[in-house]
């Protein structure tokens, strides 16, 4: 199966505590069906001080399930489903279902 969400994509969170937030995909975990999105699903962690690192409370992103994400439509900026289209030269590209615009340039 072809990947619907890839690293570098702009996505919208469609459900959960961060609903409506937008961000870029930093990393994808295909086996867990999760993705790491910049500025989304932030958690606070207590960091013990070490010789290399300062101690304190830090915030970082945690992976979010792919079912809670949707590609941002390049035209409207709203959430859109992903379809596939085969071009005349034989390439398979992802397409935003809402507007029909190609996601892969």
Biotite code that builds the C-alpha atoms (Angstrom):
import biotite.structure as struc

atoms = struc.array([
    struc.Atom([0.000, 0.000, 0.000], chain_id="A", res_id=1, res_name="UNK", atom_name="CA", element="C"),
    struc.Atom([1.293, 3.452, -0.867], chain_id="A", res_id=2, res_name="UNK", atom_name="CA", element="C"),
    struc.Atom([1.883, 5.939, 1.953], chain_id="A", res_id=3, res_name="UNK", atom_name="CA", element="C"),
    struc.Atom([-0.814, 8.572, 2.298], chain_id="A", res_id=4, res_name="UNK", atom_name="CA", element="C"),
    struc.Atom([1.149, 10.721, 4.768], chain_id="A", res_id=5, res_name="UNK", atom_name="CA", element="C"),
    struc.Atom([4.895, 11.223, 4.343], chain_id="A", res_id=6, res_name="UNK", atom_name="CA", element="C"),
    struc.Atom([7.708, 13.133, 6.045], chain_id="A", res_id=7, res_name="UNK", atom_name="CA", element="C"),
    struc.Atom([7.535, 16.838, 5.198], chain_id="A", res_id=8, res_name="UNK", atom_name="CA", element="C"),
    struc.Atom([3.769, 16.882, 4.537], chain_id="A", res_id=9, res_name="UNK", atom_name="CA", element="C"),
    struc.Atom([1.616, 19.624, 6.061], chain_id="A", res_id=10, res_name="UNK", atom_name="CA", element="C"),
    struc.Atom([-1.164, 17.950, 8.076], chain_id="A", res_id=11, res_name="UNK", atom_name="CA", element="C"),
    struc.Atom([-4.233, 18.926, 10.117], chain_id="A", res_id=12, res_name="UNK", atom_name="CA", element="C"),
    struc.Atom([-5.254, 17.146, 13.332], chain_id="A", res_id=13, res_name="UNK", atom_name="CA", element="C"),
    struc.Atom([-8.891, 16.113, 12.860], chain_id="A", res_id=14, res_name="UNK", atom_name="CA", element="C"),
    struc.Atom([-9.668, 14.740, 16.343], chain_id="A", res_id=15, res_name="UNK", atom_name="CA", element="C"),
    struc.Atom([-8.327, 14.721, 19.894], chain_id="A", res_id=16, res_name="UNK", atom_name="CA", element="C"),
    struc.Atom([-6.960, 17.385, 22.239], chain_id="A", res_id=17, res_name="UNK", atom_name="CA", element="C"),
    struc.Atom([-5.072, 19.140, 19.413], chain_id="A", res_id=18, res_name="UNK", atom_name="CA", element="C"),
    struc.Atom([-8.014, 19.201, 16.972], chain_id="A", res_id=19, res_name="UNK", atom_name="CA", element="C"),
    struc.Atom([-7.612, 21.906, 14.309], chain_id="A", res_id=20, res_name="UNK", atom_name="CA", element="C"),
    struc.Atom([-3.849, 22.288, 14.821], chain_id="A", res_id=21, res_name="UNK", atom_name="CA", element="C"),
    struc.Atom([-1.599, 22.232, 11.762], chain_id="A", res_id=22, res_name="UNK", atom_name="CA", element="C"),
    struc.Atom([2.013, 21.144, 11.502], chain_id="A", res_id=23, res_name="UNK", atom_name="CA", element="C"),
    struc.Atom([4.698, 19.497, 9.385], chain_id="A", res_id=24, res_name="UNK", atom_name="CA", element="C"),
    struc.Atom([5.388, 15.774, 9.677], chain_id="A", res_id=25, res_name="UNK", atom_name="CA", element="C"),
    struc.Atom([8.881, 15.322, 11.142], chain_id="A", res_id=26, res_name="UNK", atom_name="CA", element="C"),
    struc.Atom([8.955, 11.517, 11.108], chain_id="A", res_id=27, res_name="UNK", atom_name="CA", element="C"),
    struc.Atom([6.677, 8.586, 10.230], chain_id="A", res_id=28, res_name="UNK", atom_name="CA", element="C"),
    struc.Atom([6.509, 5.259, 12.083], chain_id="A", res_id=29, res_name="UNK", atom_name="CA", element="C"),
    struc.Atom([4.797, 2.925, 9.549], chain_id="A", res_id=30, res_name="UNK", atom_name="CA", element="C"),
    struc.Atom([4.864, -0.206, 11.726], chain_id="A", res_id=31, res_name="UNK", atom_name="CA", element="C"),
    struc.Atom([3.082, 1.616, 14.576], chain_id="A", res_id=32, res_name="UNK", atom_name="CA", element="C"),
    struc.Atom([0.891, 3.615, 12.142], chain_id="A", res_id=33, res_name="UNK", atom_name="CA", element="C"),
    struc.Atom([1.932, 6.860, 13.856], chain_id="A", res_id=34, res_name="UNK", atom_name="CA", element="C"),
    struc.Atom([3.593, 10.133, 12.877], chain_id="A", res_id=35, res_name="UNK", atom_name="CA", element="C"),
    struc.Atom([5.562, 12.812, 14.715], chain_id="A", res_id=36, res_name="UNK", atom_name="CA", element="C"),
    struc.Atom([4.092, 16.243, 13.936], chain_id="A", res_id=37, res_name="UNK", atom_name="CA", element="C"),
    struc.Atom([5.793, 19.521, 14.822], chain_id="A", res_id=38, res_name="UNK", atom_name="CA", element="C"),
    struc.Atom([4.023, 21.320, 17.684], chain_id="A", res_id=39, res_name="UNK", atom_name="CA", element="C"),
    struc.Atom([1.294, 18.666, 18.076], chain_id="A", res_id=40, res_name="UNK", atom_name="CA", element="C"),
    struc.Atom([0.697, 16.225, 20.974], chain_id="A", res_id=41, res_name="UNK", atom_name="CA", element="C"),
    struc.Atom([3.132, 18.048, 23.236], chain_id="A", res_id=42, res_name="UNK", atom_name="CA", element="C"),
    struc.Atom([4.013, 16.468, 26.600], chain_id="A", res_id=43, res_name="UNK", atom_name="CA", element="C"),
    struc.Atom([6.108, 17.737, 29.496], chain_id="A", res_id=44, res_name="UNK", atom_name="CA", element="C"),
    struc.Atom([8.936, 15.531, 30.748], chain_id="A", res_id=45, res_name="UNK", atom_name="CA", element="C"),
    struc.Atom([11.107, 15.894, 33.845], chain_id="A", res_id=46, res_name="UNK", atom_name="CA", element="C"),
    struc.Atom([14.788, 15.776, 32.858], chain_id="A", res_id=47, res_name="UNK", atom_name="CA", element="C"),
    struc.Atom([17.402, 14.888, 35.443], chain_id="A", res_id=48, res_name="UNK", atom_name="CA", element="C"),
    struc.Atom([20.524, 17.059, 35.282], chain_id="A", res_id=49, res_name="UNK", atom_name="CA", element="C"),
    struc.Atom([23.651, 15.466, 33.812], chain_id="A", res_id=50, res_name="UNK", atom_name="CA", element="C"),
    struc.Atom([27.110, 16.650, 32.804], chain_id="A", res_id=51, res_name="UNK", atom_name="CA", element="C"),
    struc.Atom([25.944, 17.315, 29.218], chain_id="A", res_id=52, res_name="UNK", atom_name="CA", element="C"),
    struc.Atom([22.355, 18.462, 29.814], chain_id="A", res_id=53, res_name="UNK", atom_name="CA", element="C"),
    struc.Atom([20.588, 20.929, 32.060], chain_id="A", res_id=54, res_name="UNK", atom_name="CA", element="C"),
    struc.Atom([17.876, 19.581, 34.351], chain_id="A", res_id=55, res_name="UNK", atom_name="CA", element="C"),
    struc.Atom([14.279, 20.770, 34.479], chain_id="A", res_id=56, res_name="UNK", atom_name="CA", element="C"),
    struc.Atom([10.936, 20.282, 32.779], chain_id="A", res_id=57, res_name="UNK", atom_name="CA", element="C"),
    struc.Atom([11.061, 20.083, 28.975], chain_id="A", res_id=58, res_name="UNK", atom_name="CA", element="C"),
    struc.Atom([8.300, 19.904, 26.354], chain_id="A", res_id=59, res_name="UNK", atom_name="CA", element="C"),
    struc.Atom([8.519, 17.589, 23.370], chain_id="A", res_id=60, res_name="UNK", atom_name="CA", element="C"),
    struc.Atom([6.287, 16.115, 20.685], chain_id="A", res_id=61, res_name="UNK", atom_name="CA", element="C"),
    struc.Atom([5.021, 12.550, 20.913], chain_id="A", res_id=62, res_name="UNK", atom_name="CA", element="C"),
    struc.Atom([3.804, 10.440, 17.977], chain_id="A", res_id=63, res_name="UNK", atom_name="CA", element="C"),
    struc.Atom([0.113, 10.738, 17.058], chain_id="A", res_id=64, res_name="UNK", atom_name="CA", element="C"),
    struc.Atom([-1.929, 8.050, 15.310], chain_id="A", res_id=65, res_name="UNK", atom_name="CA", element="C"),
    struc.Atom([-2.325, 8.473, 11.537], chain_id="A", res_id=66, res_name="UNK", atom_name="CA", element="C"),
    struc.Atom([-6.113, 8.087, 11.779], chain_id="A", res_id=67, res_name="UNK", atom_name="CA", element="C"),
    struc.Atom([-6.198, 11.401, 13.663], chain_id="A", res_id=68, res_name="UNK", atom_name="CA", element="C"),
    struc.Atom([-4.383, 13.243, 10.851], chain_id="A", res_id=69, res_name="UNK", atom_name="CA", element="C"),
    struc.Atom([-5.428, 14.513, 7.426], chain_id="A", res_id=70, res_name="UNK", atom_name="CA", element="C"),
    struc.Atom([-3.417, 16.162, 4.656], chain_id="A", res_id=71, res_name="UNK", atom_name="CA", element="C"),
    struc.Atom([-3.877, 19.935, 4.406], chain_id="A", res_id=72, res_name="UNK", atom_name="CA", element="C"),
    struc.Atom([-5.452, 20.861, 1.065], chain_id="A", res_id=73, res_name="UNK", atom_name="CA", element="C"),
    struc.Atom([-2.944, 23.033, -0.882], chain_id="A", res_id=74, res_name="UNK", atom_name="CA", element="C"),
    struc.Atom([-5.794, 25.257, -2.149], chain_id="A", res_id=75, res_name="UNK", atom_name="CA", element="C"),
    struc.Atom([-8.064, 25.869, 0.834], chain_id="A", res_id=76, res_name="UNK", atom_name="CA", element="C"),
    struc.Atom([-5.828, 24.923, 3.770], chain_id="A", res_id=77, res_name="UNK", atom_name="CA", element="C"),
    struc.Atom([-8.531, 22.631, 5.164], chain_id="A", res_id=78, res_name="UNK", atom_name="CA", element="C"),
    struc.Atom([-8.286, 18.891, 5.854], chain_id="A", res_id=79, res_name="UNK", atom_name="CA", element="C"),
    struc.Atom([-8.585, 16.623, 2.811], chain_id="A", res_id=80, res_name="UNK", atom_name="CA", element="C"),
    struc.Atom([-8.493, 12.913, 2.079], chain_id="A", res_id=81, res_name="UNK", atom_name="CA", element="C"),
    struc.Atom([-5.742, 11.555, -0.168], chain_id="A", res_id=82, res_name="UNK", atom_name="CA", element="C"),
    struc.Atom([-6.267, 9.869, -3.516], chain_id="A", res_id=83, res_name="UNK", atom_name="CA", element="C"),
    struc.Atom([-3.868, 8.605, -6.148], chain_id="A", res_id=84, res_name="UNK", atom_name="CA", element="C"),
    struc.Atom([-3.570, 9.402, -9.837], chain_id="A", res_id=85, res_name="UNK", atom_name="CA", element="C"),
    struc.Atom([-1.301, 7.920, -12.497], chain_id="A", res_id=86, res_name="UNK", atom_name="CA", element="C"),
    struc.Atom([0.085, 10.551, -14.868], chain_id="A", res_id=87, res_name="UNK", atom_name="CA", element="C"),
    struc.Atom([0.717, 10.139, -18.587], chain_id="A", res_id=88, res_name="UNK", atom_name="CA", element="C"),
    struc.Atom([4.434, 9.564, -17.988], chain_id="A", res_id=89, res_name="UNK", atom_name="CA", element="C"),
    struc.Atom([3.626, 6.635, -15.648], chain_id="A", res_id=90, res_name="UNK", atom_name="CA", element="C"),
    struc.Atom([4.307, 8.359, -12.328], chain_id="A", res_id=91, res_name="UNK", atom_name="CA", element="C"),
    struc.Atom([1.881, 7.752, -9.438], chain_id="A", res_id=92, res_name="UNK", atom_name="CA", element="C"),
    struc.Atom([1.138, 10.945, -7.497], chain_id="A", res_id=93, res_name="UNK", atom_name="CA", element="C"),
    struc.Atom([-0.941, 11.762, -4.441], chain_id="A", res_id=94, res_name="UNK", atom_name="CA", element="C"),
    struc.Atom([-3.937, 14.030, -4.996], chain_id="A", res_id=95, res_name="UNK", atom_name="CA", element="C"),
    struc.Atom([-6.062, 16.007, -2.516], chain_id="A", res_id=96, res_name="UNK", atom_name="CA", element="C"),
    struc.Atom([-9.606, 14.664, -2.916], chain_id="A", res_id=97, res_name="UNK", atom_name="CA", element="C"),
    struc.Atom([-11.249, 17.966, -1.945], chain_id="A", res_id=98, res_name="UNK", atom_name="CA", element="C"),
    struc.Atom([-9.713, 20.065, -4.732], chain_id="A", res_id=99, res_name="UNK", atom_name="CA", element="C"),
    struc.Atom([-8.007, 17.558, -7.035], chain_id="A", res_id=100, res_name="UNK", atom_name="CA", element="C"),
    struc.Atom([-4.646, 19.338, -6.655], chain_id="A", res_id=101, res_name="UNK", atom_name="CA", element="C"),
    struc.Atom([-1.460, 17.216, -6.760], chain_id="A", res_id=102, res_name="UNK", atom_name="CA", element="C"),
    struc.Atom([0.320, 16.955, -3.403], chain_id="A", res_id=103, res_name="UNK", atom_name="CA", element="C"),
    struc.Atom([3.570, 15.541, -4.859], chain_id="A", res_id=104, res_name="UNK", atom_name="CA", element="C"),
    struc.Atom([5.151, 18.199, -7.053], chain_id="A", res_id=105, res_name="UNK", atom_name="CA", element="C"),
])
